Amino acid sequence: MFPPIEKALKSRRPIGLSLTTEEAYDFLRHSAPLLEEAGLGVLVPPWWSKRIARLGSRLKVSAQDKSQSLLGLGGLVDYLWELALRGETLTWEEFARLAALKTLLVKVRGQ
């Protein structure tokens, strides 16, 4: 169900396995649930199963000064998009740095 594990089990005394980021994501996303369904005990990091661990967005909206007579939604409200990870707002610089990595798992602020 997960070829890297198969390779590790061929050693005389398997004690561990190093994975690339892509392999780790594949294991967490696809293989771990399959192994659990097959009746095997699988330990994953606690943050993996928490919905809050994923990237989300928030939109903050506030009414604009009504003395302005601009037409359209932009003239009626101020809005600000925020990106959040684990409930913490990311700066645009942090998000750009993480996006540039082009990987499915990232380390943010030590987590």
C-alpha positions in Angstrom: 0.0 0.0 0.0 3.0 2.3 0.4 6.2 1.3 -1.6 8.7 3.1 0.7 7.6 1.0 3.6 8.0 -2.1 1.6 11.6 -1.2 0.9 12.3 -0.6 4.6 10.8 -3.9 5.6 13.4 -5.7 3.4 16.2 -4.7 5.8 17.1 -7.3 8.5 15.9 -5.1 11.4 13.7 -2.3 10.2 13.7 0.5 12.7 12.8 3.6 10.7 12.2 5.2 7.4 13.1 8.6 6.0 10.7 10.1 3.5 10.7 13.1 1.2 8.1 15.8 1.8 6.1 14.4 -1.1 6.3 10.9 0.2 5.2 12.0 3.7 2.2 13.9 2.3 1.3 10.9 0.1 1.5 8.6 3.2 -0.6 10.9 5.3 -3.2 11.7 2.7 -3.6 8.3 1.0 -1.8 5.4 2.5 -2.4 5.9 6.3 -6.2 5.8 5.8 -5.9 2.6 3.7 -3.7 1.0 6.3 -6.1 1.9 9.1 -9.0 0.5 7.1 -7.0 -2.8 6.7 -6.9 -3.0 10.5 -3.3 -1.8 11.1 -2.5 0.8 13.8 -1.1 4.0 12.2 0.3 6.9 14.2 0.2 10.2 12.4 1.2 13.7 13.8 -1.6 15.1 16.0 -1.9 18.2 13.8 -2.7 16.1 10.7 -6.3 15.2 11.7 -7.2 18.7 13.0 -9.1 20.7 10.4 -7.4 23.9 11.7 -4.0 22.7 10.4 -5.0 23.5 6.9 -4.7 26.8 5.1 -7.8 29.0 5.1 -8.9 32.4 4.2 -10.9 35.1 5.9 -12.6 38.1 4.6 -12.9 41.1 6.8 -15.6 43.6 5.7 -16.4 47.0 7.2 -18.7 49.8 6.1 -17.1 52.7 4.4 -17.7 56.4 5.1 -21.1 57.1 3.6 -20.0 60.6 2.6 -18.2 59.0 -0.4 -20.5 58.6 -3.4 -18.6 55.9 -5.3 -20.7 53.3 -7.1 -20.2 49.6 -6.8 -19.4 47.3 -3.9 -15.9 48.8 -3.5 -17.6 52.1 -2.8 -19.8 50.7 -0.1 -17.5 48.5 1.9 -13.8 48.1 2.8 -12.5 44.5 2.6 -9.4 42.8 3.5 -8.5 39.2 2.6 -6.4 37.3 5.2 -4.8 33.9 5.0 -4.7 31.8 8.1 -2.9 28.6 9.1 -3.9 26.9 12.3 -5.9 29.9 13.2 -2.9 32.3 12.9 -2.9 35.0 10.2 -0.1 34.8 7.7 1.5 37.9 6.3 1.5 38.1 2.5 5.3 37.8 2.6 5.0 34.5 4.6 2.4 33.2 2.2 4.5 34.2 -0.9 7.6 32.4 0.6 5.5 29.3 1.4 3.9 29.3 -2.1 7.3 29.6 -3.8 8.3 26.3 -2.1 5.7 24.5 -4.3 5.3 21.7 -1.8 2.3 20.1 -0.1 3.7 20.2 3.5 5.4 23.2 5.0 6.9 24.3 8.3 5.4 27.6 9.5 6.7 29.4 12.6 8.3 26.2 13.9 5.3 23.9 13.3 
